[in-house]
Amino acid sequence: MSEIRRVFWPGLDGSDYDLVNLAQGGWFWVREKRVSLIDVPYSSKKYKQTEFRNELAKYNASQLGLAHGRQAQAAAYRAAIKADPETFHTVTKEVEEAYLELAQQALDQKSAREAT
């Protein structure tokens, strides 16, 4: 986990995150939102509010894309994908499975601590 965080989120230790299992969605790391700078109208049916939400989603996607592009190994990742997409997929699948195994272990340890 720490290696993955160092690649994608340098400086993030992860201690603020909890692991949750969403029905039919799988496992996700989440953290409590402590400060809300804007009110996002997730469930509104009003056009003006849904337009804001949609534009905010585009902005967020753009920011994530920029962050991914700034990764020190972004060019190497792209070259590896382009050179051999199937191998890259196989290797990243292995990393994903290892990540999920570590996440499950972390959840089990947290549950054990909370039970005592």
C-alpha positions as a LaTeX table, in Angstrom:
\begin{tabular}{lrrr}
\hline
Residue & $x$ (\AA) & $y$ (\AA) & $z$ (\AA) \\
\hline
Met1 & 0.00 & 0.00 & 0.00 \\
Ser2 & 2.71 & 2.48 & 0.89 \\
Glu3 & 4.45 & 1.88 & $-2.46$ \\
Ile4 & 1.22 & 2.48 & $-4.37$ \\
Arg5 & 0.58 & 5.65 & $-2.39$ \\
Arg6 & 4.12 & 6.90 & $-3.03$ \\
Val7 & 3.55 & 6.53 & $-6.79$ \\
Phe8 & 0.08 & 8.01 & $-7.05$ \\
Trp9 & $-0.22$ & 10.23 & $-3.97$ \\
Pro10 & 3.21 & 11.29 & $-2.70$ \\
Gly11 & 3.09 & 12.40 & 0.91 \\
Leu12 & $-0.21$ & 10.66 & 1.72 \\
Asp13 & 0.21 & 8.25 & 4.62 \\
Gly14 & $-3.32$ & 6.86 & 4.38 \\
Ser15 & $-4.09$ & 6.92 & 8.09 \\
Asp16 & $-7.25$ & 8.98 & 7.46 \\
Tyr17 & $-8.73$ & 6.32 & 5.19 \\
Asp18 & $-11.09$ & 3.46 & 6.02 \\
Leu19 & $-11.93$ & 0.47 & 3.87 \\
Val20 & $-15.59$ & $-0.09$ & 2.99 \\
Asn21 & $-17.33$ & $-2.73$ & 0.91 \\
Leu22 & $-20.16$ & $-1.32$ & $-1.20$ \\
Ala23 & $-22.89$ & $-3.73$ & $-2.23$ \\
Gln24 & $-22.21$ & $-4.77$ & $-5.83$ \\
Gly25 & $-19.45$ & $-2.17$ & $-5.97$ \\
Gly26 & $-16.49$ & $-3.81$ & $-4.30$ \\
Trp27 & $-13.95$ & $-2.47$ & $-1.85$ \\
Phe28 & $-13.07$ & 1.24 & $-1.66$ \\
Trp29 & $-10.80$ & 3.37 & 0.47 \\
Val30 & $-12.70$ & 6.40 & 1.77 \\
Arg31 & $-11.99$ & 9.18 & 4.19 \\
Glu32 & $-14.27$ & 11.43 & 6.16 \\
Lys33 & $-14.95$ & 14.73 & 4.45 \\
Arg34 & $-14.11$ & 17.21 & 7.18 \\
Val35 & $-14.62$ & 20.44 & 5.27 \\
Ser36 & $-17.08$ & 21.19 & 2.51 \\
Leu37 & $-16.27$ & 24.31 & 0.55 \\
Ile38 & $-19.24$ & 23.97 & $-1.77$ \\
Asp39 & $-22.63$ & 22.31 & $-1.63$ \\
Val40 & $-22.83$ & 19.75 & $-4.42$ \\
Pro41 & $-26.47$ & 19.07 & $-5.41$ \\
Tyr42 & $-26.07$ & 15.34 & $-6.04$ \\
Ser43 & $-29.76$ & 14.52 & $-5.97$ \\
Ser44 & $-31.26$ & 17.71 & $-7.39$ \\
Lys45 & $-33.43$ & 17.57 & $-10.49$ \\
Lys46 & $-33.16$ & 21.33 & $-11.14$ \\
Tyr47 & $-31.26$ & 22.00 & $-14.36$ \\
Lys48 & $-29.07$ & 24.79 & $-12.98$ \\
Gln49 & $-27.94$ & 22.62 & $-10.07$ \\
Thr50 & $-27.36$ & 19.50 & $-12.17$ \\
Glu51 & $-25.45$ & 21.59 & $-14.69$ \\
Phe52 & $-23.17$ & 22.77 & $-11.86$ \\
Arg53 & $-22.68$ & 19.18 & $-10.69$ \\
Asn54 & $-21.83$ & 18.02 & $-14.21$ \\
Glu55 & $-19.35$ & 20.84 & $-14.75$ \\
Leu56 & $-17.78$ & 20.10 & $-11.36$ \\
Ala57 & $-17.38$ & 16.45 & $-12.39$ \\
Lys58 & $-15.55$ & 17.55 & $-15.55$ \\
Tyr59 & $-13.30$ & 19.81 & $-13.49$ \\
Asn60 & $-12.54$ & 17.01 & $-11.02$ \\
Ala61 & $-11.74$ & 14.60 & $-13.87$ \\
Ser62 & $-9.45$ & 17.21 & $-15.40$ \\
Gln63 & $-7.63$ & 17.73 & $-12.10$ \\
Leu64 & $-7.17$ & 13.98 & $-11.65$ \\
Gly65 & $-5.84$ & 13.73 & $-15.19$ \\
Leu66 & $-3.37$ & 16.54 & $-14.54$ \\
Ala67 & $-2.27$ & 14.88 & $-11.28$ \\
His68 & $-1.75$ & 11.57 & $-13.07$ \\
Gly69 & 0.24 & 13.34 & $-15.79$ \\
Arg70 & 2.54 & 14.90 & $-13.18$ \\
Gln71 & 3.53 & 11.54 & $-11.76$ \\
Ala72 & 7.26 & 11.00 & $-12.02$ \\
Gln73 & 6.76 & 7.71 & $-13.88$ \\
Ala74 & 3.86 & 8.81 & $-16.12$ \\
Ala75 & 5.91 & 8.69 & $-19.33$ \\
Ala76 & 7.32 & 5.27 & $-18.45$ \\
Tyr77 & 3.84 & 3.94 & $-17.66$ \\
Arg78 & 2.51 & 5.21 & $-20.98$ \\
Ala79 & 5.44 & 3.73 & $-22.91$ \\
Ala80 & 4.99 & 0.36 & $-21.17$ \\
Ile81 & 1.29 & 0.30 & $-21.98$ \\
Lys82 & 1.87 & 1.22 & $-25.59$ \\
Ala83 & 4.71 & $-1.28$ & $-26.03$ \\
Asp84 & 2.80 & $-4.30$ & $-24.71$ \\
Pro85 & $-0.77$ & $-3.63$ & $-23.57$ \\
Glu86 & $-1.50$ & $-7.28$ & $-22.72$ \\
Thr87 & 1.54 & $-7.67$ & $-20.45$ \\
Phe88 & 0.84 & $-4.32$ & $-18.81$ \\
His89 & $-2.74$ & $-5.46$ & $-18.14$ \\
Thr90 & $-1.54$ & $-8.78$ & $-16.68$ \\
Val91 & 0.99 & $-7.10$ & $-14.40$ \\
Thr92 & $-1.40$ & $-4.41$ & $-13.22$ \\
Lys93 & $-4.01$ & $-7.11$ & $-12.52$ \\
Glu94 & $-1.48$ & $-8.78$ & $-10.22$ \\
Val95 & $-0.87$ & $-5.46$ & $-8.46$ \\
Glu96 & $-4.64$ & $-4.95$ & $-8.13$ \\
Glu97 & $-5.07$ & $-8.39$ & $-6.56$ \\
Ala98 & $-2.19$ & $-7.78$ & $-4.15$ \\
Tyr99 & $-3.69$ & $-4.38$ & $-3.27$ \\
Leu100 & $-7.08$ & $-5.93$ & $-2.54$ \\
Glu101 & $-5.47$ & $-8.63$ & $-0.42$ \\
Leu102 & $-3.62$ & $-6.00$ & 1.62 \\
Ala103 & $-6.82$ & $-3.98$ & 1.93 \\
Gln104 & $-8.69$ & $-7.04$ & 3.22 \\
Gln105 & $-5.92$ & $-7.72$ & 5.74 \\
Ala106 & $-6.10$ & $-4.10$ & 6.91 \\
Leu107 & $-9.86$ & $-4.38$ & 7.30 \\
Asp108 & $-9.53$ & $-7.66$ & 9.22 \\
Gln109 & $-6.94$ & $-6.11$ & 11.54 \\
Lys110 & $-9.12$ & $-3.03$ & 12.09 \\
Ser111 & $-12.15$ & $-5.23$ & 12.84 \\
Ala112 & $-10.11$ & $-7.31$ & 15.27 \\
Arg113 & $-8.89$ & $-4.17$ & 17.08 \\
Glu114 & $-12.44$ & $-2.79$ & 17.31 \\
Ala115 & $-13.74$ & $-6.13$ & 18.65 \\
Thr116 & $-11.30$ & $-6.07$ & 21.58 \\
\hline
\end{tabular}
